Amino acid sequence: MTLLIYDDIFLQHDTGVGHPENAQRLENTVRHLKERGLWEQLTVVRPRAASIEEIGLVHPQAYRETIKKIADTGGGWLDADTVVSAASYDAAIHAAGAPLTAIDLIMKGKEKNAFCLVRPPGHHATPTRGMGFCLFNNAAIAARYIQSKYRLERVFIADWDVHHGNGTQDTFYSDPTVFYCSMHRYPFYPGSGRKDETGQGKGKGFTINVPLPADTLSKKYTELFTDVMEQSAAQFSPEFIIVSAGFDTYKKDPIGGLNVEIEDFRTLTEIVMKTAERHCHGRVVSCLEGGYHLSDLPSCIETHLKALLRR
């Protein structure tokens, strides 16, 4: 079975009225999965909180303490998009802990893959700055955790969110042990992710960006993803794959702007799984990033989960 890492604590991250990244995203998804009979097919596990040391694998103490202080004093804004409410710190350390919970179970042989149904999302959070709805970089912390605890040398992060994961790229831009691959709309928020951004120093060639215009057809998108995944993985030979699974590439997403169909998420997932079976014993942890169409996001996630279950 596939692991589903979830806790109601994620609903307590309060972004306020009218914010696209809101608790209803998860509420609707949980209800949908239960109504569709998928919930009981999954191994549902509550996440532990990431420790101070684990968050410190990516974020310095001063930044972590800033987020905690804002939460402890009732909340505030990091920028025009990014909210810290009174409960946000607790939600964020559990969101960071969700992939770590999954990694531990996978490395113990309990399951091969997992989906972390979490918020706040993470891939825009740089080591020292939260932005783009993100507080801590869940995928980046997970990659460092895999390396530090399990001594795996090569971690691959595939990011199919409509927005470029600038925080993840920044974390590993000079690092040849973490391969970051992003397909995203460009030009678009946050402004990074050009094709010529390929890493620096020893990390040169270990970042691949595939910037796409808004009119990219769904078939072209999946073809490009297939080619990039296969070529990159063959070069890198990953020992673990993390997915930054943004569903705002969906054609009806209110803040997305690409043309991906719901069924395309099955194809994307199957490509990742085939790559994982070929290179890293099927080990995949997927973390929710974007996806803001409140009625259709649950169907996008359902499609993703069914493909993970099919392995």
C-alpha positions as CSV (number, residue, x, y, z in Angstrom):
1,M,0.0,0.0,0.0
2,T,0.9,3.7,-0.3
3,L,1.5,5.8,2.7
4,L,-0.7,8.9,3.2
5,I,0.9,11.3,5.7
6,Y,-1.8,13.6,7.1
7,D,-2.9,15.4,10.3
8,D,-5.7,17.9,11.1
9,I,-3.0,20.2,12.5
10,F,-2.5,21.4,8.9
11,L,-6.0,22.9,9.0
12,Q,-5.0,25.2,11.8
13,H,-2.6,27.2,9.6
14,D,-4.9,30.2,9.1
15,T,-4.2,32.3,6.1
16,G,-7.3,34.4,6.4
17,V,-10.4,35.0,4.2
18,G,-9.9,34.9,0.5
19,H,-6.3,33.5,0.5
20,P,-5.9,30.8,-2.2
21,E,-3.7,28.6,0.1
22,N,-6.4,27.7,2.7
23,A,-7.5,24.8,4.8
24,Q,-10.4,24.0,2.5
25,R,-7.9,22.5,0.0
26,L,-7.2,19.7,2.5
27,E,-10.7,19.5,3.9
28,N,-12.1,18.9,0.5
29,T,-9.4,16.4,-0.4
30,V,-9.9,14.3,2.7
31,R,-13.7,14.2,2.2
32,H,-13.3,13.3,-1.4
33,L,-10.8,10.5,-0.8
34,K,-13.2,9.0,1.8
35,E,-16.2,9.3,-0.4
36,R,-14.3,7.6,-3.3
37,G,-13.3,4.7,-1.0
38,L,-9.6,5.5,-1.5
39,W,-8.8,6.5,2.1
40,E,-9.1,3.0,3.3
41,Q,-6.8,1.7,0.6
42,L,-4.0,3.9,1.9
43,T,-1.8,3.5,5.0
44,V,-2.8,6.7,6.8
45,V,-0.1,7.9,9.2
46,R,0.1,11.0,11.3
47,P,3.4,12.9,11.0
48,R,5.8,13.7,13.7
49,A,7.1,17.2,14.1
50,A,10.5,17.9,12.5
51,S,13.0,18.6,15.2
52,I,15.0,21.8,15.5
53,E,18.1,20.0,14.3
54,E,16.2,18.5,11.3
55,I,14.9,21.9,10.3
56,G,18.4,23.2,10.8
57,L,19.6,20.9,8.0
58,V,18.3,23.7,5.7
59,H,17.2,26.7,7.7
60,P,19.4,28.5,10.2
61,Q,18.3,29.0,13.8
62,A,17.7,32.7,13.4
63,Y,15.1,32.1,10.7
64,R,13.3,29.3,12.5
65,E,13.1,31.5,15.6
66,T,11.7,34.4,13.6
67,I,8.8,32.2,12.4
68,K,8.2,30.9,15.9
69,K,8.2,34.4,17.4
70,I,5.7,35.7,14.9
71,A,3.4,32.7,15.7
72,D,3.9,33.0,19.4
73,T,2.9,36.7,19.3
74,G,-0.3,36.1,17.4
75,G,0.8,36.0,13.8
76,G,1.7,38.4,11.0
77,W,2.9,38.5,7.4
78,L,6.3,37.6,6.0
79,D,5.4,39.3,2.6
80,A,2.3,40.2,0.7
81,D,1.4,36.5,0.1
82,T,2.8,34.6,3.1
83,V,0.9,34.5,6.4
84,V,2.1,33.2,9.8
85,S,-0.9,32.7,12.1
86,A,-0.7,31.7,15.8
87,A,-0.8,27.9,14.8
88,S,1.4,28.2,11.7
89,Y,4.6,27.2,13.4
90,D,3.2,24.0,14.7
91,A,1.6,23.2,11.3
92,A,4.9,24.0,9.5
93,I,7.1,21.8,11.7
94,H,4.6,18.9,11.2
95,A,4.5,19.7,7.4
96,A,8.4,19.4,7.4
97,G,8.1,16.3,9.6
98,A,5.6,14.5,7.2
99,P,8.2,13.5,4.6
100,L,10.6,12.5,7.3
101,T,7.9,10.2,8.8
102,A,7.4,8.7,5.3
103,I,11.1,8.3,4.7
104,D,11.6,6.4,7.9
105,L,8.8,4.0,7.1
106,I,10.0,3.5,3.5
107,M,13.6,2.9,4.6
108,K,12.4,0.3,7.1
109,G,10.7,-1.5,4.2
110,K,7.1,-0.8,5.4
111,E,6.0,0.7,2.0
112,K,7.7,1.9,-1.2
113,N,6.1,5.3,-1.6
114,A,4.1,8.0,0.1
115,F,2.1,11.2,-0.4
116,C,2.3,13.9,2.2
117,L,-1.0,15.9,2.3
118,V,0.4,18.9,4.0
119,R,0.3,22.7,4.3
120,P,1.9,25.1,4.4
121,P,3.8,24.2,1.2
122,G,7.5,24.5,1.0
123,H,9.3,24.9,-2.3
124,H,9.5,28.7,-2.4
125,A,11.1,28.9,1.1
126,T,14.8,29.7,0.8
127,P,17.1,28.8,3.7
128,T,16.6,32.3,5.2
129,R,13.3,33.6,3.8
130,G,9.7,32.4,3.7
131,M,7.7,33.5,0.6
132,G,5.1,32.3,-1.9
133,F,2.9,30.8,0.9
134,C,5.9,28.8,2.2
135,L,7.5,28.8,5.6
136,F,9.9,25.8,5.7
137,N,11.1,23.9,2.7
138,N,9.7,20.5,3.2
139,A,11.3,18.8,0.2
140,A,14.7,20.3,0.8
141,I,14.7,19.2,4.5
142,A,13.6,15.7,3.4
143,A,16.5,15.5,1.0
144,R,19.1,16.5,3.6
145,Y,17.5,14.1,6.1
146,I,17.8,11.2,3.7
147,Q,21.5,12.0,3.3
148,S,22.3,12.7,6.9
149,K,20.4,9.8,8.5
150,Y,20.5,7.1,5.9
151,R,23.8,8.1,4.2
152,L,22.3,7.9,0.7
153,E,24.4,10.1,-1.6
154,R,22.1,11.0,-4.5
155,V,18.6,12.5,-4.0
156,F,16.5,13.6,-7.0
157,I,13.8,16.3,-6.6
158,A,11.2,16.5,-9.3
159,D,9.1,19.6,-9.1
160,W,6.0,19.9,-11.3
161,D,4.4,22.9,-9.6
162,V,3.4,25.6,-12.0
163,H,5.7,28.0,-10.2
164,H,9.5,27.6,-10.1
165,G,10.8,26.2,-6.7
166,N,13.3,29.0,-6.2
167,G,13.9,28.0,-2.6
168,T,14.7,24.4,-3.4
169,Q,17.0,25.5,-6.2
170,D,18.8,28.0,-4.0
171,T,19.4,25.3,-1.3
172,F,21.1,22.9,-3.7
173,Y,22.5,25.2,-6.5
174,S,26.1,24.4,-5.7
175,D,25.5,20.8,-4.6
176,P,26.2,17.8,-6.9
177,T,24.5,15.4,-4.5
178,V,20.9,16.7,-5.0
179,F,19.5,16.9,-8.5
180,Y,16.8,19.5,-8.9
181,C,14.5,19.3,-11.9
182,S,11.6,21.8,-12.4
183,M,9.0,22.3,-15.1
184,H,7.1,25.5,-14.6
185,R,5.4,28.4,-16.4
186,Y,7.8,31.2,-17.3
187,P,7.9,34.1,-17.1
188,F,5.8,33.9,-13.9
189,Y,6.2,34.1,-10.2
190,P,8.8,34.1,-8.6
191,G,10.8,35.2,-11.7
192,S,13.5,32.5,-11.5
193,G,13.8,29.2,-13.4
194,R,15.4,30.2,-16.6
195,K,16.8,27.4,-18.8
196,D,20.4,28.7,-18.3
197,E,20.1,28.3,-14.5
198,T,21.9,24.9,-14.2
199,G,23.8,25.2,-11.0
200,Q,27.2,26.6,-10.1
201,G,30.6,25.3,-9.0
202,K,30.5,21.6,-8.2
203,G,26.7,21.8,-8.7
204,K,26.9,22.8,-12.3
205,G,24.7,20.6,-14.4
206,F,22.7,19.3,-11.4
207,T,19.8,21.7,-11.8
208,I,17.6,21.5,-14.8
209,N,14.8,24.1,-15.5
210,V,12.2,23.6,-18.2
211,P,10.5,27.0,-18.5
212,L,7.2,26.8,-20.4
213,P,4.9,29.4,-22.0
214,A,1.3,29.5,-20.8
215,D,0.0,28.0,-24.0
216,T,1.9,24.8,-23.7
217,L,-0.3,21.9,-24.6
218,S,-0.9,19.0,-22.1
219,K,0.6,16.4,-24.5
220,K,3.7,18.5,-25.0
221,Y,4.0,18.9,-21.2
222,T,3.9,15.2,-20.4
223,E,6.3,14.4,-23.3
224,L,8.8,17.0,-22.0
225,F,8.5,15.6,-18.5
226,T,9.1,12.1,-19.7
227,D,12.3,13.1,-21.6
228,V,13.7,15.2,-18.9
229,M,13.1,12.6,-16.1
230,E,14.6,9.7,-18.1
231,Q,17.6,11.6,-19.3
232,S,18.4,13.3,-15.9
233,A,17.9,10.1,-13.9
234,A,20.1,8.1,-16.3
235,Q,22.8,10.7,-15.7
236,F,22.4,11.0,-12.0
237,S,21.2,7.4,-10.9
238,P,19.3,8.6,-7.8
239,E,18.9,6.6,-4.6
240,F,15.7,8.4,-3.6
241,I,13.2,10.6,-5.4
242,I,11.2,13.4,-3.8
243,V,8.3,15.0,-5.7
244,S,7.2,18.6,-5.2
245,A,3.7,17.9,-6.3
246,G,2.0,21.1,-7.3
247,F,-1.4,20.6,-8.9
248,D,-1.6,24.3,-10.1
249,T,-0.5,23.2,-13.5
250,Y,-4.1,22.0,-13.9
251,K,-5.8,23.9,-16.7
252,K,-8.6,25.4,-14.5
253,D,-6.4,26.4,-11.6
254,P,-7.2,30.0,-10.7
255,I,-3.6,31.1,-10.3
256,G,-1.8,28.6,-12.5
257,G,-2.1,29.1,-16.3
258,L,-0.9,25.9,-17.9
259,N,-3.1,23.2,-19.5
260,V,-2.5,20.0,-17.7
261,E,-5.6,17.7,-17.5
262,I,-6.5,15.7,-14.4
263,E,-5.5,12.4,-16.0
264,D,-2.1,13.8,-16.9
265,F,-1.2,13.6,-13.2
266,R,-1.4,9.8,-13.6
267,T,1.1,10.0,-16.4
268,L,3.5,12.2,-14.5
269,T,3.3,9.9,-11.5
270,E,3.9,6.8,-13.5
271,I,7.0,8.3,-15.1
272,V,8.4,9.1,-11.7
273,M,7.5,5.6,-10.4
274,K,9.2,3.9,-13.4
275,T,12.3,6.0,-12.9
276,A,12.3,5.1,-9.2
277,E,11.9,1.3,-9.9
278,R,14.8,1.5,-12.3
279,H,17.2,3.4,-10.1
280,C,16.2,3.4,-6.4
281,H,14.0,0.4,-5.5
282,G,10.8,2.4,-6.0
283,R,11.5,4.8,-3.2
284,V,9.3,8.0,-3.8
285,V,8.0,10.6,-1.3
286,S,5.6,13.1,-2.8
287,C,4.7,16.4,-1.0
288,L,1.8,18.6,-1.8
289,E,2.8,22.1,-3.0
290,G,0.4,24.2,-5.0
291,G,-3.1,23.5,-6.4
292,Y,-5.9,26.0,-5.7
293,H,-9.0,24.8,-7.6
294,L,-11.0,23.9,-4.6
295,S,-13.4,21.5,-6.3
296,D,-11.0,19.8,-8.7
297,L,-7.8,19.6,-6.6
298,P,-9.2,16.5,-4.8
299,S,-9.6,14.7,-8.1
300,C,-6.1,15.7,-9.2
301,I,-4.7,14.3,-5.9
302,E,-6.9,11.2,-6.3
303,T,-5.4,10.5,-9.7
304,H,-1.9,10.9,-8.3
305,L,-2.6,8.5,-5.4
306,K,-4.1,5.9,-7.6
307,A,-1.0,5.9,-9.7
308,L,1.2,5.5,-6.6
309,L,-1.0,2.6,-5.4
310,R,-0.7,0.9,-8.8
311,R,3.2,0.7,-8.6
